[in-house]
Amino acid sequence: MKTILSLLLALGLPASQLADTDNLPINRIQVIGSHNSYKQAIDPALFKAFQKKDSVAASKIDYEHIGIVEQLNMGLRNLEIDVYSDEKGGRYAHPKGLDMVPNQPAFDPEGKMQQPGFKILHVPDLDFRSHYLTLNDCLEAMRKWSEAHPDHTPVFITLEAKGRAGQNTGLASSETFDESAFSELDKILTEKLGKNHIITPDIVRGKYETLESAVLNNNWPTVKNAKGKFLFLLDDHGAKMDMYVASHPSLKGRVMFVCADPGKPEAAMTIRNNPKDPEIAGLVKKGYIIRTRADSDTRQARENDKSGFEAACGSGAQIITTDYYLKSTHFKSDYSVSFEGGKYFRANPAFVAAGSH
């Protein structure tokens, strides 16, 4: 087998296209996706005004993404969505940034931000332009895309619940995330995307006593059984994660996975943002699914530094996020990341190299 593989590689065929990934558990694949996937560019005039006040902070958010459906069509298989609770509607409808610089393009001509429900944006009042202003619209677009491509490989979605946890903090900028908000979030994800399109912790846990025991016993579904589906990971390691887990041991009845530490009943997926974290490889081999980053804050793209991406690939982390699956249009750089052959999905080399089966 190795001889045939070597010959095929010599012909220029990437290893990721040689492996039969359909029968691999989804923790034995590796995908590339986007960070803050919904983000549109800050209006140039507003960006320049902010840049004069804080050039360092401005440089870190000087990027944008093509539409989410376009990303999925390219083959990206991780998305990141930031949601803000807006129970009554209108909280984020009038960003202060619009008043800082005159004559900016219309922000919300259809009045979407006035509607009650979860909103999608990066930074209120500054970095507020999004391909989808509401979570409802985003989920409906993904569902439509998925149903038009029923054999698509699984899509991992990291979801960050923005705003502080618990009761009202008195902050006007964002609404707090409490238990009722999380219950509503689960409901919306299920209703708008469709229960049949989501792999939940209950599905992975199966007959095992805890979610972690299922993961350590390789109970992840195969790629074939995960086609046409999405998995959600709550991006929080603190109070909001604890709130989401409370009263739901092993995430029973929940829609999202959480970043629980190994040894916890809920441990299955987690985030290690540093791709050079020496613990990633061991966690991957045990069965956990790890999300890491190839780049952050535009730094690697500006320096054309792929060491983070190379480390992420080598670590075996199953999910690698980037702001640069395409080259930047904001500054001159040749930096962009993909697997061999310009792909964003492949068999995980951490298992292929070890001859695992």
C-alpha positions in Angstrom: 0.0 0.0 0.0 2.8 2.4 0.9 4.5 1.8 -2.5 1.3 2.5 -4.4 0.7 5.6 -2.3 4.2 6.8 -3.0 3.7 6.3 -6.8 0.4 8.2 -6.7 2.0 11.1 -4.8 4.8 11.2 -7.3 2.2 11.7 -10.0 1.1 14.8 -8.1 -2.1 13.4 -6.6 -2.5 14.8 -3.0 -2.8 12.2 -0.2 -6.1 13.8 0.9 -7.7 12.8 -2.3 -6.4 9.2 -2.1 -7.9 8.3 1.2 -11.4 7.1 1.5 -12.7 9.6 4.0 -16.3 8.4 4.0 -15.6 5.7 6.5 -13.4 7.8 8.8 -14.9 9.0 12.1 -15.2 12.8 11.9 -12.4 13.2 14.5 -10.0 11.7 11.9 -10.4 14.4 9.3 -8.9 17.9 9.2 -10.7 21.0 7.9 -9.9 24.6 7.3 -12.5 27.3 8.0 -12.9 31.0 8.6 -12.7 33.1 11.7 -15.5 35.7 12.3 -17.0 34.2 9.1 -19.8 36.8 8.8 -17.6 39.9 8.9 -17.7 42.6 6.3 -15.2 45.4 6.2 -15.5 48.5 8.3 -16.4 51.4 6.0 -13.1 52.9 4.9 -13.8 56.4 6.2 -14.8 55.1 9.6 -11.8 52.8 9.6 -9.5 55.7 9.0 -11.1 57.7 11.8 -10.6 54.7 14.2 -7.1 54.1 12.9 -6.1 57.7 13.9 -7.2 56.9 17.5 -5.7 53.5 17.8 -3.6 52.2 14.9 -2.7 48.9 16.6 -6.2 47.9 17.4 -7.3 49.0 13.9 -4.8 46.8 12.3 -6.1 43.7 14.1 -9.6 44.0 12.6 -8.5 45.1 9.1 -10.0 42.2 7.2 -13.2 40.9 5.7 -14.8 37.8 4.4 -16.7 36.8 1.2 -20.2 35.6 1.8 -20.8 32.5 4.0 -22.4 30.5 1.2 -19.4 31.4 -1.1 -17.1 30.1 1.6 -19.0 26.8 1.8 -18.9 26.5 -1.9 -15.2 26.9 -1.8 -15.0 24.0 0.5 -14.4 25.6 3.8 -15.8 23.4 6.6 -15.7 25.6 9.7 -17.5 28.8 10.3 -17.4 31.1 13.3 -20.4 33.2 14.3 -20.7 35.8 17.1 -24.3 36.3 18.4 -25.6 39.0 20.6 -28.9 38.6 22.5 -31.5 41.2 21.6 -34.7 40.1 23.2 -36.8 43.1 22.4 -35.0 44.2 19.2 -33.4 47.5 18.3 -30.4 47.4 20.7 -27.8 47.4 17.9 -29.9 49.2 15.3 -28.1 52.5 15.5 -24.3 52.0 15.8 -22.4 55.1 17.1 -19.9 54.6 14.3 -22.4 55.8 11.8 -22.5 59.2 13.6 -18.7 59.4 13.7 -18.2 59.8 10.0 -20.9 61.2 7.6 -22.2 59.7 4.4 -21.5 56.0 5.1 -23.4 53.4 3.1 -26.7 52.3 4.6 -26.2 49.8 7.4 -29.6 48.2 7.7 -32.0 49.4 5.0 -34.5 46.6 5.7 -34.7 47.3 9.4 -33.5 43.8 10.4 -31.9 45.1 13.5 -35.2 46.3 14.8 -36.6 42.8 15.0 -36.3 40.8 18.3 -33.8 38.0 18.2 -30.1 37.2 18.0 -27.9 39.5 16.0 -24.6 38.8 14.3 -21.8 41.4 14.5 -18.2 41.7 15.7 -17.9 44.9 17.8 -21.0 47.0 18.5 -20.7 50.6 17.3 -17.5 50.0 15.3 -17.2 46.7 13.5 -20.9 46.1 12.9 -21.3 45.2 9.3 -22.2 41.6 8.7 -23.2 39.4 5.7 -26.2 38.4 7.9 -27.4 40.8 10.5 -29.7 38.2 12.2 -28.9 34.7 13.2 -32.3 33.6 11.7 -31.2 34.8 8.2 -27.8 33.1 8.5 -29.2 29.8 9.6 -31.9 29.8 6.9 -29.2 30.5 4.2 -27.1 27.6 5.5 -30.1 25.3 5.6 -30.9 26.2 2.0 -27.3 25.6 0.9 -27.1 22.3 2.8 -30.3 21.0 1.2 -29.1 22.0 -2.2 -25.8 20.0 -1.5 -27.1 17.1 0.6 -23.8 15.2 0.3 -21.6 18.0 1.7 -19.1 16.9 4.3 -19.8 18.0 7.9 -19.5 21.7 8.8 -18.2 22.7 12.2 -19.5 26.0 13.6 -18.0 27.7 16.6 -20.5 30.0 18.1 -19.6 32.7 20.6 -22.4 34.1 22.8 -21.4 37.7 23.2 -22.1 39.8 26.3 -21.6 39.0 29.9 -23.1 35.9 31.6 -25.8 36.1 34.3 -28.0 39.0 35.4 -28.1 42.5 34.1 -24.8 44.3 34.5 -26.0 47.8 33.7 -23.9 47.8 30.5 -25.8 49.4 27.6 -23.6 48.1 24.9 -24.8 44.5 25.0 -27.5 42.3 26.6 -26.5 39.7 29.1 -26.6 36.0 28.2 -28.6 34.0 30.8 -30.2 30.6 30.9 -33.3 31.7 29.0 -31.2 33.2 26.2 -29.3 29.8 25.9 -32.6 27.9 25.8 -33.9 30.3 23.1 -30.6 29.9 21.2 -30.9 26.1 21.2 -34.5 26.4 20.0 -33.6 28.8 17.1 -30.7 26.6 16.0 -32.9 23.6 15.8 -35.9 25.3 14.2 -34.1 27.3 11.6 -31.4 24.8 10.6 -33.5 21.7 11.1 -33.0 19.0 13.6 -32.0 16.5 10.9 -29.1 18.8 9.9 -27.5 18.9 13.4 -25.2 16.4 15.1 -25.9 16.9 18.8 -24.0 15.7 21.9 -26.9 13.2 22.4 -26.1 11.6 19.1 -22.4 11.3 19.8 -23.0 10.0 23.4 -25.4 7.3 22.2 -25.5 4.5 24.8 -22.5 5.6 26.7 -22.9 7.0 30.3 -21.1 10.2 29.5 -20.3 12.2 26.4 -16.6 12.0 27.2 -16.7 8.2 27.5 -18.3 8.0 24.1 -15.5 10.2 22.6 -12.8 8.2 24.2 -14.3 5.0 22.8 -14.4 6.5 19.3 -18.1 7.0 19.0 -18.0 9.9 16.7 -20.1 9.4 13.5 -18.4 8.6 10.3 -18.0 11.2 7.6 -20.6 9.3 5.5 -23.1 9.5 8.3 -22.3 13.1 9.0 -22.8 14.3 5.5 -25.4 17.1 5.1 -24.9 18.0 8.8 -23.5 20.7 11.1 -21.9 20.6 14.6 -22.0 23.6 17.0 -19.3 24.3 19.6 -20.0 27.0 22.2 -16.8 29.2 22.3 -16.5 29.9 26.0 -14.4 28.4 28.8 -16.0 30.1 31.8 -19.3 31.3 33.2 -21.4 30.9 30.1 -20.1 27.4 29.4 -21.0 26.5 33.1 -24.4 28.0 32.6 -25.0 26.0 29.4 -24.0 22.8 31.1 -25.9 23.3 34.3 -28.9 20.9 34.6 -27.7 19.2 31.4 -25.2 16.5 32.5 -23.1 15.3 29.5 -25.0 18.0 27.6 -28.2 15.9 27.5 -30.8 17.7 25.5 -28.4 20.5 24.4 -27.6 21.4 20.8 -24.0 22.6 21.1 -20.9 21.0 22.4 -18.8 23.0 24.9 -15.1 23.6 25.6 -15.0 21.3 28.7 -11.6 20.2 30.0 -10.6 16.6 29.6 -11.9 14.6 32.5 -15.3 16.4 32.5 -18.4 14.4 31.5 -19.1 17.0 28.8 -15.6 16.9 27.2 -15.6 16.2 23.5 -14.6 19.3 21.6 -12.5 22.2 22.7 -10.6 25.2 21.5 -6.8 25.7 21.8 -6.1 28.9 19.9 -2.3 28.5 20.0 -1.4 26.0 17.2 1.9 25.3 18.8 0.3 24.1 22.1 2.1 20.8 22.8 -1.0 19.3 24.3 -3.0 19.3 21.1 -1.5 16.2 19.6 -2.2 14.1 22.7 -5.8 15.3 22.9 -6.4 14.5 19.3 -5.0 11.0 19.6 -7.4 10.3 22.6 -10.4 11.2 20.5 -11.2 14.8 21.3 -11.9 17.3 18.5 -9.7 20.4 18.7 -10.1 23.8 17.0 -7.0 25.9 16.6 -6.0 29.0 14.6 -3.5 29.4 11.7 -3.4 33.1 12.2 -4.8 36.0 14.3 -5.0 39.7 14.3 -3.7 39.9 10.7 -0.1 39.5 12.0 0.8 36.3 10.2 -0.6 37.6 6.9 1.3 40.9 7.2 4.5 39.0 7.8 3.7 36.1 5.4 4.4 33.7 8.3 3.0 30.2 7.8 4.6 28.7 10.8 1.3 28.8 12.8 -0.6 27.1 9.9 2.2 24.4 9.6 2.1 23.8 13.3 -1.7 23.5 13.2 -1.6 21.0 10.4 1.1 18.9 12.2 -0.7 19.0 15.5 -3.6 17.0 14.1 -6.1 19.6 15.3 -9.2 18.7 13.3 -10.3 22.3 12.8 -8.0 25.1 11.6 -9.4 28.6 11.3 -8.0 31.5 9.3 -8.9 34.9 8.0 -6.9 34.2 4.8 -8.2 31.3 2.7 -7.9 34.1 0.1 -5.1 36.7 0.0 -5.8 40.0 1.7 -7.4 42.8 -0.3 -6.5 45.3 2.5 -2.7 45.2 2.3 -0.2 43.6 0.0 0.6 40.0 1.1 1.0 36.6 -0.6 -0.3 34.9 2.6 -3.1 32.4 2.2 -3.6 28.9 3.6 -5.0 25.7 2.2 -4.1 22.0 2.1 -2.3 20.5 -0.8 -4.2 20.9 -4.1 -6.0 24.0 -2.8 -8.3 21.9 -0.6 -9.9 22.7 2.8 -10.8 19.1 3.8 -8.7 16.0 4.1 -8.0 12.8 6.0 -6.2 13.8 9.2 -2.4 13.1 8.8 -2.1 12.5 12.5 -3.8 9.2 12.0 -2.7 8.4 8.5 0.9 8.8 9.5 0.5 6.5 12.4 -1.2 3.9 10.3 -4.3 4.1 12.4 -7.4 2.4 11.2 
